[in-house]
Amino acid sequence: MPVKEAVKILLAKCDVTLTEVVKRLNEKHNRSDTVQNLSKKINNGTLRYNKAEEIAEVLGYVIEWIPKKSST
């Protein structure tokens, strides 16, 4: 699943906007990212893994790697 879809699903599940996510990220990490910058990274598929982890964290989630079940 592309990051764009995963982030959209997570935002919908949490009933928050990207604006609110950026606000939470900026408060937590003491920086001044913009909604436009984050939106562009998500849409272009250039969002870094650590930023995706930060987004998940401020929404109360963790990213987990789960092995595929073997089909044998």
N, CA, C, O and CB atoms as a CASP TS submission, in Angstrom:
PFRMAT TS
TARGET T0000
AUTHOR 0000-0000-0000
METHOD Language model
MODEL 1
PARENT N/A
ATOM      1  N   MET     1       0.843  -1.165   0.000  1.00  0.00           N
ATOM      2  CA  MET     1       0.000   0.000   0.000  1.00  0.00           C
ATOM      3  C   MET     1       0.895   1.237   0.000  1.00  0.00           C
ATOM      4  O   MET     1       1.812   1.342   0.815  1.00  0.00           O
ATOM      5  CB  MET     1      -0.963  -0.007   1.215  1.00  0.00           C
ATOM      6  N   PRO     2       0.634   2.158  -0.899  1.00  0.00           N
ATOM      7  CA  PRO     2       1.420   3.398  -0.923  1.00  0.00           C
ATOM      8  C   PRO     2       1.239   4.207   0.366  1.00  0.00           C
ATOM      9  O   PRO     2       0.190   4.145   1.008  1.00  0.00           O
ATOM     10  CB  PRO     2       1.021   4.252  -2.135  1.00  0.00           C
ATOM     11  N   VAL     3       2.267   4.958   0.729  1.00  0.00           N
ATOM     12  CA  VAL     3       2.226   5.776   1.943  1.00  0.00           C
ATOM     13  C   VAL     3       1.040   6.734   1.909  1.00  0.00           C
ATOM     14  O   VAL     3       0.392   6.961   2.931  1.00  0.00           O
ATOM     15  CB  VAL     3       3.538   6.561   2.108  1.00  0.00           C
ATOM     16  N   LYS     4       0.761   7.292   0.745  1.00  0.00           N
ATOM     17  CA  LYS     4      -0.340   8.249   0.609  1.00  0.00           C
ATOM     18  C   LYS     4      -1.656   7.636   1.102  1.00  0.00           C
ATOM     19  O   LYS     4      -2.392   8.267   1.861  1.00  0.00           O
ATOM     20  CB  LYS     4      -0.481   8.702  -0.862  1.00  0.00           C
ATOM     21  N   GLU     5      -1.942   6.428   0.676  1.00  0.00           N
ATOM     22  CA  GLU     5      -3.177   5.758   1.076  1.00  0.00           C
ATOM     23  C   GLU     5      -3.162   5.423   2.566  1.00  0.00           C
ATOM     24  O   GLU     5      -4.167   5.590   3.257  1.00  0.00           O
ATOM     25  CB  GLU     5      -3.384   4.482   0.251  1.00  0.00           C
ATOM     26  N   ALA     6      -2.021   4.953   3.052  1.00  0.00           N
ATOM     27  CA  ALA     6      -1.909   4.586   4.462  1.00  0.00           C
ATOM     28  C   ALA     6      -2.137   5.799   5.367  1.00  0.00           C
ATOM     29  O   ALA     6      -2.834   5.700   6.377  1.00  0.00           O
ATOM     30  CB  ALA     6      -0.531   3.968   4.743  1.00  0.00           C
ATOM     31  N   VAL     7      -1.554   6.935   5.006  1.00  0.00           N
ATOM     32  CA  VAL     7      -1.728   8.145   5.810  1.00  0.00           C
ATOM     33  C   VAL     7      -3.176   8.614   5.761  1.00  0.00           C
ATOM     34  O   VAL     7      -3.734   8.997   6.789  1.00  0.00           O
ATOM     35  CB  VAL     7      -0.789   9.263   5.321  1.00  0.00           C
ATOM     36  N   LYS     8      -3.787   8.589   4.591  1.00  0.00           N
ATOM     37  CA  LYS     8      -5.188   9.000   4.473  1.00  0.00           C
ATOM     38  C   LYS     8      -6.105   8.123   5.326  1.00  0.00           C
ATOM     39  O   LYS     8      -7.014   8.627   5.986  1.00  0.00           O
ATOM     40  CB  LYS     8      -5.631   8.948   3.010  1.00  0.00           C
ATOM     41  N   ILE     9      -5.865   6.824   5.309  1.00  0.00           N
ATOM     42  CA  ILE     9      -6.665   5.893   6.109  1.00  0.00           C
ATOM     43  C   ILE     9      -6.484   6.184   7.593  1.00  0.00           C
ATOM     44  O   ILE     9      -7.457   6.213   8.347  1.00  0.00           O
ATOM     45  CB  ILE     9      -6.276   4.430   5.799  1.00  0.00           C
ATOM     46  N   LEU    10      -5.249   6.399   8.010  1.00  0.00           N
ATOM     47  CA  LEU    10      -4.972   6.680   9.414  1.00  0.00           C
ATOM     48  C   LEU    10      -5.628   7.989   9.857  1.00  0.00           C
ATOM     49  O   LEU    10      -6.180   8.064  10.955  1.00  0.00           O
ATOM     50  CB  LEU    10      -3.461   6.740   9.653  1.00  0.00           C
ATOM     51  N   LEU    11      -5.571   9.012   9.014  1.00  0.00           N
ATOM     52  CA  LEU    11      -6.212  10.283   9.345  1.00  0.00           C
ATOM     53  C   LEU    11      -7.720  10.102   9.495  1.00  0.00           C
ATOM     54  O   LEU    11      -8.334  10.665  10.401  1.00  0.00           O
ATOM     55  CB  LEU    11      -5.907  11.338   8.267  1.00  0.00           C
ATOM     56  N   ALA    12      -8.303   9.320   8.608  1.00  0.00           N
ATOM     57  CA  ALA    12      -9.751   9.082   8.671  1.00  0.00           C
ATOM     58  C   ALA    12     -10.115   8.301   9.938  1.00  0.00           C
ATOM     59  O   ALA    12     -11.095   8.627  10.607  1.00  0.00           O
ATOM     60  CB  ALA    12     -10.230   8.314   7.413  1.00  0.00           C
ATOM     61  N   LYS    13      -9.325   7.270  10.269  1.00  0.00           N
ATOM     62  CA  LYS    13      -9.587   6.473  11.475  1.00  0.00           C
ATOM     63  C   LYS    13      -9.527   7.328  12.728  1.00  0.00           C
ATOM     64  O   LYS    13     -10.310   7.144  13.660  1.00  0.00           O
ATOM     65  CB  LYS    13      -8.586   5.323  11.585  1.00  0.00           C
ATOM     66  N   CYS    14      -8.591   8.263  12.740  1.00  0.00           N
ATOM     67  CA  CYS    14      -8.390   9.111  13.920  1.00  0.00           C
ATOM     68  C   CYS    14      -9.256  10.367  13.883  1.00  0.00           C
ATOM     69  O   CYS    14      -9.288  11.135  14.845  1.00  0.00           O
ATOM     70  CB  CYS    14      -6.925   9.506  14.036  1.00  0.00           C
ATOM     71  N   ASP    15      -9.952  10.570  12.779  1.00  0.00           N
ATOM     72  CA  ASP    15     -10.816  11.740  12.599  1.00  0.00           C
ATOM     73  C   ASP    15     -10.063  13.046  12.854  1.00  0.00           C
ATOM     74  O   ASP    15     -10.532  13.914  13.590  1.00  0.00           O
ATOM     75  CB  ASP    15     -12.025  11.649  13.529  1.00  0.00           C
ATOM     76  N   VAL    16      -8.880  13.168  12.230  1.00  0.00           N
ATOM     77  CA  VAL    16      -8.082  14.387  12.326  1.00  0.00           C
ATOM     78  C   VAL    16      -7.674  14.831  10.928  1.00  0.00           C
ATOM     79  O   VAL    16      -7.676  14.043   9.982  1.00  0.00           O
ATOM     80  CB  VAL    16      -6.831  14.165  13.220  1.00  0.00           C
ATOM     81  N   THR    17      -7.329  16.085  10.820  1.00  0.00           N
ATOM     82  CA  THR    17      -6.876  16.631   9.548  1.00  0.00           C
ATOM     83  C   THR    17      -5.352  16.636   9.515  1.00  0.00           C
ATOM     84  O   THR    17      -4.692  16.481  10.543  1.00  0.00           O
ATOM     85  CB  THR    17      -7.435  18.060   9.326  1.00  0.00           C
ATOM     86  N   LEU    18      -4.821  16.812   8.339  1.00  0.00           N
ATOM     87  CA  LEU    18      -3.373  16.912   8.196  1.00  0.00           C
ATOM     88  C   LEU    18      -2.877  18.156   8.935  1.00  0.00           C
ATOM     89  O   LEU    18      -1.772  18.158   9.478  1.00  0.00           O
ATOM     90  CB  LEU    18      -2.966  16.959   6.695  1.00  0.00           C
ATOM     91  N   THR    19      -3.678  19.196   8.953  1.00  0.00           N
ATOM     92  CA  THR    19      -3.327  20.419   9.677  1.00  0.00           C
ATOM     93  C   THR    19      -3.117  20.119  11.159  1.00  0.00           C
ATOM     94  O   THR    19      -2.159  20.604  11.761  1.00  0.00           O
ATOM     95  CB  THR    19      -4.424  21.489   9.499  1.00  0.00           C
ATOM     96  N   GLU    20      -4.001  19.327  11.743  1.00  0.00           N
ATOM     97  CA  GLU    20      -3.875  18.973  13.154  1.00  0.00           C
ATOM     98  C   GLU    20      -2.638  18.119  13.389  1.00  0.00           C
ATOM     99  O   GLU    20      -1.952  18.287  14.397  1.00  0.00           O
ATOM    100  CB  GLU    20      -5.126  18.235  13.636  1.00  0.00           C
ATOM    101  N   VAL    21      -2.347  17.205  12.469  1.00  0.00           N
ATOM    102  CA  VAL    21      -1.155  16.361  12.597  1.00  0.00           C
ATOM    103  C   VAL    21       0.099  17.223  12.587  1.00  0.00           C
ATOM    104  O   VAL    21       0.992  17.028  13.412  1.00  0.00           O
ATOM    105  CB  VAL    21      -1.097  15.315  11.460  1.00  0.00           C
ATOM    106  N   VAL    22       0.175  18.171  11.664  1.00  0.00           N
ATOM    107  CA  VAL    22       1.344  19.051  11.584  1.00  0.00           C
ATOM    108  C   VAL    22       1.475  19.871  12.870  1.00  0.00           C
ATOM    109  O   VAL    22       2.578  20.067  13.380  1.00  0.00           O
ATOM    110  CB  VAL    22       1.238  19.991  10.351  1.00  0.00           C
ATOM    111  N   LYS    23       0.358  20.339  13.380  1.00  0.00           N
ATOM    112  CA  LYS    23       0.378  21.102  14.637  1.00  0.00           C
ATOM    113  C   LYS    23       0.949  20.249  15.771  1.00  0.00           C
ATOM    114  O   LYS    23       1.787  20.720  16.541  1.00  0.00           O
ATOM    115  CB  LYS    23      -1.050  21.592  15.001  1.00  0.00           C
ATOM    116  N   ARG    24       0.502  19.009  15.873  1.00  0.00           N
ATOM    117  CA  ARG    24       0.983  18.103  16.925  1.00  0.00           C
ATOM    118  C   ARG    24       2.476  17.790  16.748  1.00  0.00           C
ATOM    119  O   ARG    24       3.235  17.770  17.717  1.00  0.00           O
ATOM    120  CB  ARG    24       0.164  16.792  16.918  1.00  0.00           C
ATOM    121  N   LEU    25       2.882  17.547  15.495  1.00  0.00           N
ATOM    122  CA  LEU    25       4.291  17.261  15.222  1.00  0.00           C
ATOM    123  C   LEU    25       5.168  18.451  15.606  1.00  0.00           C
ATOM    124  O   LEU    25       6.215  18.279  16.230  1.00  0.00           O
ATOM    125  CB  LEU    25       4.492  16.910  13.737  1.00  0.00           C
ATOM    126  N   ASN    26       4.744  19.648  15.236  1.00  0.00           N
ATOM    127  CA  ASN    26       5.520  20.846  15.534  1.00  0.00           C
ATOM    128  C   ASN    26       5.641  21.075  17.035  1.00  0.00           C
ATOM    129  O   ASN    26       6.701  21.470  17.521  1.00  0.00           O
ATOM    130  CB  ASN    26       4.886  22.061  14.874  1.00  0.00           C
ATOM    131  N   GLU    27       4.562  20.828  17.769  1.00  0.00           N
ATOM    132  CA  GLU    27       4.599  20.998  19.220  1.00  0.00           C
ATOM    133  C   GLU    27       5.516  19.958  19.862  1.00  0.00           C
ATOM    134  O   GLU    27       6.315  20.281  20.742  1.00  0.00           O
ATOM    135  CB  GLU    27       3.181  20.896  19.810  1.00  0.00           C
ATOM    136  N   LYS    28       5.396  18.724  19.421  1.00  0.00           N
ATOM    137  CA  LYS    28       6.177  17.635  20.021  1.00  0.00           C
ATOM    138  C   LYS    28       7.669  17.765  19.734  1.00  0.00           C
ATOM    139  O   LYS    28       8.495  17.499  20.607  1.00  0.00           O
ATOM    140  CB  LYS    28       5.678  16.294  19.511  1.00  0.00           C
ATOM    141  N   HIS    29       8.018  18.174  18.515  1.00  0.00           N
ATOM    142  CA  HIS    29       9.421  18.199  18.098  1.00  0.00           C
ATOM    143  C   HIS    29       9.994  19.606  17.998  1.00  0.00           C
ATOM    144  O   HIS    29      11.107  19.794  17.505  1.00  0.00           O
ATOM    145  CB  HIS    29       9.567  17.509  16.774  1.00  0.00           C
ATOM    146  N   ASN    30       9.233  20.596  18.466  1.00  0.00           N
ATOM    147  CA  ASN    30       9.685  21.983  18.502  1.00  0.00           C
ATOM    148  C   ASN    30      10.262  22.455  17.159  1.00  0.00           C
ATOM    149  O   ASN    30      11.409  22.896  17.080  1.00  0.00           O
ATOM    150  CB  ASN    30      10.726  22.150  19.591  1.00  0.00           C
ATOM    151  N   ARG    31       9.452  22.353  16.126  1.00  0.00           N
ATOM    152  CA  ARG    31       9.861  22.829  14.804  1.00  0.00           C
ATOM    153  C   ARG    31       8.685  23.509  14.126  1.00  0.00           C
ATOM    154  O   ARG    31       7.610  23.630  14.715  1.00  0.00           O
ATOM    155  CB  ARG    31      10.394  21.664  13.931  1.00  0.00           C
ATOM    156  N   SER    32       8.878  23.948  12.907  1.00  0.00           N
ATOM    157  CA  SER    32       7.816  24.697  12.233  1.00  0.00           C
ATOM    158  C   SER    32       7.567  24.176  10.815  1.00  0.00           C
ATOM    159  O   SER    32       7.643  24.929   9.844  1.00  0.00           O
ATOM    160  CB  SER    32       8.171  26.184  12.187  1.00  0.00           C
ATOM    161  N   ASP    33       7.271  22.888  10.711  1.00  0.00           N
ATOM    162  CA  ASP    33       6.915  22.315   9.412  1.00  0.00           C
ATOM    163  C   ASP    33       5.581  22.894   8.958  1.00  0.00           C
ATOM    164  O   ASP    33       4.790  23.362   9.776  1.00  0.00           O
ATOM    165  CB  ASP    33       6.844  20.763   9.485  1.00  0.00           C
ATOM    166  N   THR    34       5.336  22.859   7.655  1.00  0.00           N
ATOM    167  CA  THR    34       4.075  23.374   7.128  1.00  0.00           C
ATOM    168  C   THR    34       3.209  22.232   6.600  1.00  0.00           C
ATOM    169  O   THR    34       3.707  21.164   6.246  1.00  0.00           O
ATOM    170  CB  THR    34       4.335  24.407   6.017  1.00  0.00           C
ATOM    171  N   VAL    35       1.925  22.483   6.558  1.00  0.00           N
ATOM    172  CA  VAL    35       0.979  21.506   6.019  1.00  0.00           C
ATOM    173  C   VAL    35       1.300  21.257   4.548  1.00  0.00           C
ATOM    174  O   VAL    35       1.273  20.117   4.084  1.00  0.00           O
ATOM    175  CB  VAL    35      -0.491  21.999   6.187  1.00  0.00           C
ATOM    176  N   GLN    36       1.602  22.323   3.824  1.00  0.00           N
ATOM    177  CA  GLN    36       1.889  22.199   2.394  1.00  0.00           C
ATOM    178  C   GLN    36       3.102  21.306   2.145  1.00  0.00           C
ATOM    179  O   GLN    36       3.093  20.487   1.226  1.00  0.00           O
ATOM    180  CB  GLN    36       2.121  23.581   1.778  1.00  0.00           C
ATOM    181  N   ASN    37       4.145  21.463   2.960  1.00  0.00           N
ATOM    182  CA  ASN    37       5.359  20.663   2.797  1.00  0.00           C
ATOM    183  C   ASN    37       5.078  19.188   3.055  1.00  0.00           C
ATOM    184  O   ASN    37       5.500  18.330   2.279  1.00  0.00           O
ATOM    185  CB  ASN    37       6.462  21.161   3.739  1.00  0.00           C
ATOM    186  N   LEU    38       4.368  18.888   4.140  1.00  0.00           N
ATOM    187  CA  LEU    38       4.057  17.493   4.461  1.00  0.00           C
ATOM    188  C   LEU    38       3.127  16.887   3.420  1.00  0.00           C
ATOM    189  O   LEU    38       3.305  15.737   3.017  1.00  0.00           O
ATOM    190  CB  LEU    38       3.423  17.390   5.853  1.00  0.00           C
ATOM    191  N   SER    39       2.148  17.650   2.989  1.00  0.00           N
ATOM    192  CA  SER    39       1.217  17.182   1.968  1.00  0.00           C
ATOM    193  C   SER    39       1.939  16.846   0.669  1.00  0.00           C
ATOM    194  O   SER    39       1.653  15.832   0.033  1.00  0.00           O
ATOM    195  CB  SER    39       0.142  18.233   1.711  1.00  0.00           C
ATOM    196  N   LYS    40       2.872  17.701   0.283  1.00  0.00           N
ATOM    197  CA  LYS    40       3.641  17.473  -0.944  1.00  0.00           C
ATOM    198  C   LYS    40       4.472  16.193  -0.841  1.00  0.00           C
ATOM    199  O   LYS    40       4.542  15.417  -1.794  1.00  0.00           O
ATOM    200  CB  LYS    40       4.556  18.677  -1.234  1.00  0.00           C
ATOM    201  N   LYS    41       5.102  15.975   0.315  1.00  0.00           N
ATOM    202  CA  LYS    41       5.901  14.763   0.511  1.00  0.00           C
ATOM    203  C   LYS    41       5.029  13.516   0.446  1.00  0.00           C
ATOM    204  O   LYS    41       5.424  12.509  -0.142  1.00  0.00           O
ATOM    205  CB  LYS    41       6.640  14.818   1.853  1.00  0.00           C
ATOM    206  N   ILE    42       3.850  13.580   1.046  1.00  0.00           N
ATOM    207  CA  ILE    42       2.932  12.442   1.019  1.00  0.00           C
ATOM    208  C   ILE    42       2.475  12.166  -0.405  1.00  0.00           C
ATOM    209  O   ILE    42       2.501  11.020  -0.853  1.00  0.00           O
ATOM    210  CB  ILE    42       1.718  12.699   1.930  1.00  0.00           C
ATOM    211  N   ASN    43       2.057  13.202  -1.118  1.00  0.00           N
ATOM    212  CA  ASN    43       1.543  13.039  -2.480  1.00  0.00           C
ATOM    213  C   ASN    43       2.607  12.598  -3.477  1.00  0.00           C
ATOM    214  O   ASN    43       2.314  11.857  -4.415  1.00  0.00           O
ATOM    215  CB  ASN    43       0.932  14.328  -2.947  1.00  0.00           C
ATOM    216  N   ASN    44       3.846  13.054  -3.274  1.00  0.00           N
ATOM    217  CA  ASN    44       4.932  12.683  -4.183  1.00  0.00           C
ATOM    218  C   ASN    44       5.562  11.339  -3.842  1.00  0.00           C
ATOM    219  O   ASN    44       6.375  10.814  -4.603  1.00  0.00           O
ATOM    220  CB  ASN    44       5.995  13.749  -4.167  1.00  0.00           C
ATOM    221  N   GLY    45       5.182  10.787  -2.697  1.00  0.00           N
ATOM    222  CA  GLY    45       5.774   9.517  -2.276  1.00  0.00           C
ATOM    223  C   GLY    45       7.182   9.659  -1.773  1.00  0.00           C
ATOM    224  O   GLY    45       7.962   8.708  -1.834  1.00  0.00           O
ATOM    225  N   THR    46       7.534  10.857  -1.262  1.00  0.00           N
ATOM    226  CA  THR    46       8.894  11.100  -0.778  1.00  0.00           C
ATOM    227  C   THR    46       8.953  11.243   0.745  1.00  0.00           C
ATOM    228  O   THR    46       9.936  11.748   1.288  1.00  0.00           O
ATOM    229  CB  THR    46       9.459  12.350  -1.431  1.00  0.00           C
ATOM    230  N   LEU    47       7.911  10.803   1.421  1.00  0.00           N
ATOM    231  CA  LEU    47       7.873  10.866   2.880  1.00  0.00           C
ATOM    232  C   LEU    47       8.867   9.861   3.441  1.00  0.00           C
ATOM    233  O   LEU    47       8.829   8.685   3.080  1.00  0.00           O
ATOM    234  CB  LEU    47       6.438  10.588   3.421  1.00  0.00           C
ATOM    235  N   ARG    48       9.738  10.303   4.302  1.00  0.00           N
ATOM    236  CA  ARG    48      10.742   9.418   4.895  1.00  0.00           C
ATOM    237  C   ARG    48      10.102   8.540   5.968  1.00  0.00           C
ATOM    238  O   ARG    48       9.094   8.905   6.574  1.00  0.00           O
ATOM    239  CB  ARG    48      11.909  10.239   5.495  1.00  0.00           C
ATOM    240  N   TYR    49      10.697   7.403   6.183  1.00  0.00           N
ATOM    241  CA  TYR    49      10.169   6.441   7.146  1.00  0.00           C
ATOM    242  C   TYR    49      10.075   7.044   8.545  1.00  0.00           C
ATOM    243  O   TYR    49       9.084   6.840   9.247  1.00  0.00           O
ATOM    244  CB  TYR    49      11.041   5.190   7.174  1.00  0.00           C
ATOM    245  N   ASN    50      11.103   7.784   8.949  1.00  0.00           N
ATOM    246  CA  ASN    50      11.078   8.348  10.298  1.00  0.00           C
ATOM    247  C   ASN    50       9.943   9.363  10.457  1.00  0.00           C
ATOM    248  O   ASN    50       9.385   9.491  11.547  1.00  0.00           O
ATOM    249  CB  ASN    50      12.422   9.009  10.619  1.00  0.00           C
ATOM    250  N   LYS    51       9.597  10.075   9.403  1.00  0.00           N
ATOM    251  CA  LYS    51       8.474  11.019   9.465  1.00  0.00           C
ATOM    252  C   LYS    51       7.156  10.252   9.561  1.00  0.00           C
ATOM    253  O   LYS    51       6.246  10.671  10.277  1.00  0.00           O
ATOM    254  CB  LYS    51       8.468  11.954   8.220  1.00  0.00           C
ATOM    255  N   ALA    52       7.049   9.135   8.848  1.00  0.00           N
ATOM    256  CA  ALA    52       5.849   8.304   8.946  1.00  0.00           C
ATOM    257  C   ALA    52       5.698   7.767  10.367  1.00  0.00           C
ATOM    258  O   ALA    52       4.586   7.701  10.891  1.00  0.00           O
ATOM    259  CB  ALA    52       5.908   7.137   7.931  1.00  0.00           C
ATOM    260  N   GLU    53       6.817   7.383  10.994  1.00  0.00           N
ATOM    261  CA  GLU    53       6.780   6.933  12.385  1.00  0.00           C
ATOM    262  C   GLU    53       6.319   8.052  13.313  1.00  0.00           C
ATOM    263  O   GLU    53       5.549   7.812  14.243  1.00  0.00           O
ATOM    264  CB  GLU    53       8.158   6.427  12.818  1.00  0.00           C
ATOM    265  N   GLU    54       6.785   9.267  13.064  1.00  0.00           N
ATOM    266  CA  GLU    54       6.382  10.409  13.887  1.00  0.00           C
ATOM    267  C   GLU    54       4.890  10.682  13.748  1.00  0.00           C
ATOM    268  O   GLU    54       4.213  10.967  14.736  1.00  0.00           O
ATOM    269  CB  GLU    54       7.183  11.658  13.500  1.00  0.00           C
ATOM    270  N   ILE    55       4.380  10.595  12.528  1.00  0.00           N
ATOM    271  CA  ILE    55       2.946  10.799  12.293  1.00  0.00           C
ATOM    272  C   ILE    55       2.153   9.749  13.055  1.00  0.00           C
ATOM    273  O   ILE    55       1.192  10.070  13.754  1.00  0.00           O
ATOM    274  CB  ILE    55       2.613  10.737  10.777  1.00  0.00           C
ATOM    275  N   ALA    56       2.560   8.497  12.915  1.00  0.00           N
ATOM    276  CA  ALA    56       1.871   7.415  13.615  1.00  0.00           C
ATOM    277  C   ALA    56       1.900   7.657  15.121  1.00  0.00           C
ATOM    278  O   ALA    56       0.897   7.460  15.807  1.00  0.00           O
ATOM    279  CB  ALA    56       2.513   6.053  13.278  1.00  0.00           C
ATOM    280  N   GLU    57       3.034   8.078  15.620  1.00  0.00           N
ATOM    281  CA  GLU    57       3.192   8.282  17.063  1.00  0.00           C
ATOM    282  C   GLU    57       2.251   9.358  17.596  1.00  0.00           C
ATOM    283  O   GLU    57       1.611   9.153  18.627  1.00  0.00           O
ATOM    284  CB  GLU    57       4.632   8.657  17.384  1.00  0.00           C
ATOM    285  N   VAL    58       2.155  10.503  16.913  1.00  0.00           N
ATOM    286  CA  VAL    58       1.287  11.573  17.418  1.00  0.00           C
ATOM    287  C   VAL    58      -0.189  11.200  17.311  1.00  0.00           C
ATOM    288  O   VAL    58      -1.040  11.835  17.934  1.00  0.00           O
ATOM    289  CB  VAL    58       1.548  12.872  16.653  1.00  0.00           C
ATOM    290  N   LEU    59      -0.494  10.165  16.518  1.00  0.00           N
ATOM    291  CA  LEU    59      -1.872   9.693  16.398  1.00  0.00           C
ATOM    292  C   LEU    59      -2.138   8.477  17.290  1.00  0.00           C
ATOM    293  O   LEU    59      -3.240   7.928  17.294  1.00  0.00           O
ATOM    294  CB  LEU    59      -2.180   9.347  14.945  1.00  0.00           C
ATOM    295  N   GLY    60      -1.112   8.064  18.049  1.00  0.00           N
ATOM    296  CA  GLY    60      -1.296   6.957  18.979  1.00  0.00           C
ATOM    297  C   GLY    60      -1.102   5.591  18.355  1.00  0.00           C
ATOM    298  O   GLY    60      -1.643   4.605  18.854  1.00  0.00           O
ATOM    299  N   TYR    61      -0.344   5.512  17.280  1.00  0.00           N
ATOM    300  CA  TYR    61      -0.083   4.247  16.591  1.00  0.00           C
ATOM    301  C   TYR    61       1.407   3.975  16.538  1.00  0.00           C
ATOM    302  O   TYR    61       2.224   4.863  16.781  1.00  0.00           O
ATOM    303  CB  TYR    61      -0.671   4.265  15.171  1.00  0.00           C
ATOM    304  N   VAL    62       1.751   2.736  16.217  1.00  0.00           N
ATOM    305  CA  VAL    62       3.127   2.347  15.914  1.00  0.00           C
ATOM    306  C   VAL    62       3.106   1.612  14.584  1.00  0.00           C
ATOM    307  O   VAL    62       2.101   1.010  14.207  1.00  0.00           O
ATOM    308  CB  VAL    62       3.749   1.452  17.055  1.00  0.00           C
ATOM    309  N   ILE    63       4.210   1.670  13.892  1.00  0.00           N
ATOM    310  CA  ILE    63       4.347   0.922  12.642  1.00  0.00           C
ATOM    311  C   ILE    63       4.999  -0.404  12.996  1.00  0.00           C
ATOM    312  O   ILE    63       6.046  -0.439  13.643  1.00  0.00           O
ATOM    313  CB  ILE    63       5.191   1.717  11.562  1.00  0.00           C
ATOM    314  N   GLU    64       4.379  -1.489  12.570  1.00  0.00           N
ATOM    315  CA  GLU    64       4.866  -2.820  12.927  1.00  0.00           C
ATOM    316  C   GLU    64       5.111  -3.628  11.657  1.00  0.00           C
ATOM    317  O   GLU    64       4.303  -3.608  10.729  1.00  0.00           O
ATOM    318  CB  GLU    64       3.857  -3.552  13.854  1.00  0.00           C
ATOM    319  N   TRP    65       6.218  -4.327  11.629  1.00  0.00           N
ATOM    320  CA  TRP    65       6.548  -5.209  10.518  1.00  0.00           C
ATOM    321  C   TRP    65       6.082  -6.608  10.885  1.00  0.00           C
ATOM    322  O   TRP    65       6.510  -7.169  11.893  1.00  0.00           O
ATOM    323  CB  TRP    65       8.081  -5.185  10.197  1.00  0.00           C
ATOM    324  N   ILE    66       5.202  -7.168  10.062  1.00  0.00           N
ATOM    325  CA  ILE    66       4.645  -8.491  10.330  1.00  0.00           C
ATOM    326  C   ILE    66       5.033  -9.416   9.182  1.00  0.00           C
ATOM    327  O   ILE    66       4.787  -9.090   8.021  1.00  0.00           O
ATOM    328  CB  ILE    66       3.089  -8.431  10.502  1.00  0.00           C
ATOM    329  N   PRO    67       5.632 -10.558   9.484  1.00  0.00           N
ATOM    330  CA  PRO    67       6.029 -11.459   8.404  1.00  0.00           C
ATOM    331  C   PRO    67       4.801 -12.021   7.691  1.00  0.00           C
ATOM    332  O   PRO    67       3.757 -12.256   8.298  1.00  0.00           O
ATOM    333  CB  PRO    67       6.898 -12.605   8.951  1.00  0.00           C
ATOM    334  N   LYS    68       4.959 -12.228   6.387  1.00  0.00           N
ATOM    335  CA  LYS    68       3.902 -12.856   5.596  1.00  0.00           C
ATOM    336  C   LYS    68       3.773 -14.308   5.995  1.00  0.00           C
ATOM    337  O   LYS    68       4.749 -14.954   6.377  1.00  0.00           O
ATOM    338  CB  LYS    68       4.187 -12.733   4.083  1.00  0.00           C
ATOM    339  N   LYS    69       2.579 -14.802   5.905  1.00  0.00           N
ATOM    340  CA  LYS    69       2.372 -16.244   6.145  1.00  0.00           C
ATOM    341  C   LYS    69       2.798 -16.979   4.884  1.00  0.00           C
ATOM    342  O   LYS    69       2.503 -16.542   3.772  1.00  0.00           O
ATOM    343  CB  LYS    69       0.862 -16.572   6.518  1.00  0.00           C
ATOM    344  N   SER    70       3.475 -18.071   5.056  1.00  0.00           N
ATOM    345  CA  SER    70       3.930 -18.844   3.908  1.00  0.00           C
ATOM    346  C   SER    70       2.741 -19.558   3.274  1.00  0.00           C
ATOM    347  O   SER    70       1.818 -19.983   3.968  1.00  0.00           O
ATOM    348  CB  SER    70       5.023 -19.860   4.323  1.00  0.00           C
ATOM    349  N   SER    71       2.772 -19.682   1.968  1.00  0.00           N
ATOM    350  CA  SER    71       1.651 -20.291   1.248  1.00  0.00           C
ATOM    351  C   SER    71       1.866 -21.778   0.959  1.00  0.00           C
ATOM    352  O   SER    71       1.193 -22.350   0.102  1.00  0.00           O
ATOM    353  CB  SER    71       1.419 -19.553  -0.053  1.00  0.00           C
ATOM    354  N   THR    72       2.796 -22.393   1.669  1.00  0.00           N
ATOM    355  CA  THR    72       3.051 -23.820   1.431  1.00  0.00           C
ATOM    356  C   THR    72       2.243 -24.716   2.304  1.00  0.00           C
ATOM    357  O   THR    72       2.358 -25.938   2.210  1.00  0.00           O
ATOM    358  CB  THR    72       4.484 -24.128   1.630  1.00  0.00           C
TER
END
